[in-house]
């Protein structure tokens, strides 16, 4: 899965600030996405739900 999108693009699609999104990426905060946000994520990444990982964080 590869899409030419920036972190800012993803943050905007999810309706969060760049700062919030960067905190998720860096593991400083855990994202709890709504169904609407998951759909937006799939849309911006041009992927299907099944293409996303089961978990975004290492346990």
LUMTOR-328302 format. One line per field, with one value per residue: residue in three letters; x, y, z of N, C-alpha, C in turn; residue number from 0. Coordinates in steps of 0.2 Angstrom, whole numbers, plus 2048, in hexadecimal, padded with zeros to 3 digits. Last residue first. Example, Ala and Ser with C-alpha at 12.3 -4.5 7.8 and 13.67 -1.06 7.14 Angstrom:
<atoms>
residuo <- (Ser / Ala)
n_x <- (840 / 842)
n_y <- (7F5 / 7E4)
n_z <- (823 / 827)
ca_x <- (844 / 83E)
ca_y <- (7FB / 7EA)
ca_z <- (824 / 827)
c_x <- (840 / 842)
c_y <- (800 / 7F0)
c_z <- (827 / 827)
num <- (1 / 0)
</atoms>
This chain:
<atoms>
residuo <- (Unk / Unk / Unk / Unk / Unk / Unk / Unk / Unk / Unk / Unk / Unk / Unk / Unk / Unk / Unk / Unk / Unk / Unk / Unk / Unk / Unk / Unk / Unk / Unk / Unk / Unk / Unk / Unk / Unk / Unk / Unk / Unk / Unk / Unk / Unk / Unk / Unk / Unk / Unk / Unk / Unk / Unk / Unk / Unk / Unk / Unk / Unk / Unk / Unk / Unk / Unk / Unk / Unk / Unk / Unk / Unk / Unk / Unk / Unk)
n_x <- (80F / 80F / 801 / 7F7 / 7F0 / 7ED / 7EF / 7E5 / 7DF / 7D2 / 7CD / 7D7 / 7DD / 7E2 / 7E4 / 7D8 / 7CF / 7D4 / 7D1 / 7C3 / 7C0 / 7C5 / 7BD / 7B1 / 7B4 / 7C1 / 7D0 / 7DA / 7EC / 7F6 / 805 / 811 / 815 / 817 / 80A / 803 / 809 / 805 / 7F8 / 7F9 / 7FF / 7F5 / 7E5 / 7D8 / 7D1 / 7D6 / 7DA / 7E4 / 7ED / 7F0 / 7F7 / 802 / 809 / 804 / 804 / 804 / 803 / 803 / 804)
n_y <- (7EB / 7F9 / 7FF / 7FD / 7EE / 7E8 / 7F4 / 7F4 / 7ED / 7ED / 7F9 / 7FE / 80E / 81C / 824 / 82A / 81F / 81B / 826 / 826 / 81B / 81F / 829 / 822 / 81A / 823 / 81E / 822 / 822 / 826 / 830 / 82D / 827 / 82F / 82F / 836 / 842 / 846 / 848 / 854 / 85D / 85E / 85A / 851 / 84B / 842 / 84A / 851 / 846 / 843 / 84F / 84F / 845 / 843 / 836 / 82C / 81C / 80A / 7FA)
n_z <- (868 / 85D / 854 / 84C / 847 / 83B / 82D / 81E / 814 / 818 / 813 / 805 / 800 / 7FF / 809 / 80A / 80D / 819 / 820 / 820 / 827 / 833 / 836 / 837 / 843 / 84B / 853 / 85E / 860 / 86D / 86D / 86A / 85E / 853 / 84D / 857 / 856 / 849 / 84C / 854 / 84A / 841 / 847 / 83F / 834 / 82B / 822 / 829 / 82B / 81D / 819 / 822 / 81E / 80C / 800 / 7F4 / 7FB / 7FB / 800)
ca_x <- (80D / 812 / 806 / 7FC / 7F2 / 7E8 / 7F2 / 7E8 / 7E6 / 7D6 / 7CE / 7D1 / 7DE / 7DF / 7E9 / 7DE / 7CE / 7D4 / 7D8 / 7C7 / 7BE / 7C8 / 7C4 / 7B1 / 7B2 / 7BA / 7CC / 7D4 / 7E6 / 7F2 / 7FD / 810 / 813 / 81C / 80F / 801 / 80A / 80C / 7FA / 7F6 / 802 / 7FB / 7EA / 7DC / 7CE / 7D3 / 7D5 / 7DE / 7EA / 7ED / 7F1 / 7FD / 806 / 809 / 801 / 808 / 800 / 807 / 800)
ca_y <- (7EA / 7F2 / 800 / 802 / 7F2 / 7E7 / 7EF / 7F7 / 7EF / 7E7 / 7F8 / 7FB / 807 / 818 / 81F / 82F / 823 / 816 / 824 / 82C / 81B / 819 / 82B / 827 / 817 / 821 / 821 / 81E / 824 / 821 / 82F / 831 / 823 / 82E / 82C / 82F / 83F / 844 / 843 / 84D / 85B / 85B / 85E / 852 / 850 / 83F / 846 / 855 / 84A / 83E / 84D / 855 / 844 / 845 / 83B / 832 / 821 / 810 / 800)
ca_z <- (86F / 85F / 859 / 84A / 84C / 840 / 832 / 824 / 813 / 819 / 81A / 808 / 802 / 7F9 / 807 / 808 / 807 / 813 / 820 / 81D / 820 / 830 / 835 / 832 / 83C / 84A / 84E / 85F / 85C / 86A / 86F / 870 / 863 / 857 / 84A / 856 / 85C / 84A / 847 / 856 / 851 / 83F / 846 / 845 / 838 / 832 / 820 / 826 / 830 / 821 / 816 / 823 / 824 / 812 / 804 / 7F5 / 7F8 / 7FB / 800)
c_x <- (812 / 810 / 809 / 801 / 7F7 / 7EA / 7EC / 7EA / 7E9 / 7DD / 7D2 / 7D2 / 7D7 / 7E0 / 7E8 / 7E4 / 7D5 / 7D3 / 7D9 / 7CE / 7C2 / 7C7 / 7C7 / 7B8 / 7B3 / 7B9 / 7C5 / 7CF / 7E0 / 7EC / 7FB / 809 / 812 / 81B / 815 / 807 / 808 / 80D / 801 / 7F8 / 7FF / 7FF / 7F0 / 7E2 / 7D1 / 7D0 / 7D1 / 7D9 / 7E4 / 7EA / 7ED / 7F6 / 800 / 805 / 805 / 804 / 804 / 803 / 804)
c_y <- (7E8 / 7F1 / 7F9 / 802 / 7F7 / 7EC / 7EE / 7F2 / 7F2 / 7E8 / 7F2 / 7FA / 805 / 811 / 81B / 82A / 827 / 81A / 81F / 82A / 821 / 819 / 825 / 829 / 81C / 81D / 81E / 821 / 81F / 823 / 829 / 831 / 827 / 82A / 82A / 82C / 838 / 841 / 841 / 847 / 854 / 858 / 85A / 857 / 852 / 845 / 843 / 850 / 84E / 842 / 848 / 853 / 84A / 844 / 83D / 837 / 828 / 816 / 806)
c_z <- (873 / 866 / 85B / 84E / 84A / 846 / 837 / 829 / 819 / 818 / 81C / 80F / 804 / 7FA / 801 / 806 / 805 / 80C / 81A / 81C / 81C / 828 / 831 / 831 / 837 / 844 / 84E / 859 / 85D / 866 / 86B / 872 / 86A / 85D / 84E / 853 / 85B / 851 / 848 / 852 / 854 / 845 / 844 / 843 / 83F / 836 / 826 / 825 / 82E / 827 / 81A / 81F / 825 / 818 / 80A / 7F9 / 7F9 / 7F8 / 800)
num <- (58 / 57 / 56 / 55 / 54 / 53 / 52 / 51 / 50 / 49 / 48 / 47 / 46 / 45 / 44 / 43 / 42 / 41 / 40 / 39 / 38 / 37 / 36 / 35 / 34 / 33 / 32 / 31 / 30 / 29 / 28 / 27 / 26 / 25 / 24 / 23 / 22 / 21 / 20 / 19 / 18 / 17 / 16 / 15 / 14 / 13 / 12 / 11 / 10 / 9 / 8 / 7 / 6 / 5 / 4 / 3 / 2 / 1 / 0)
</atoms>
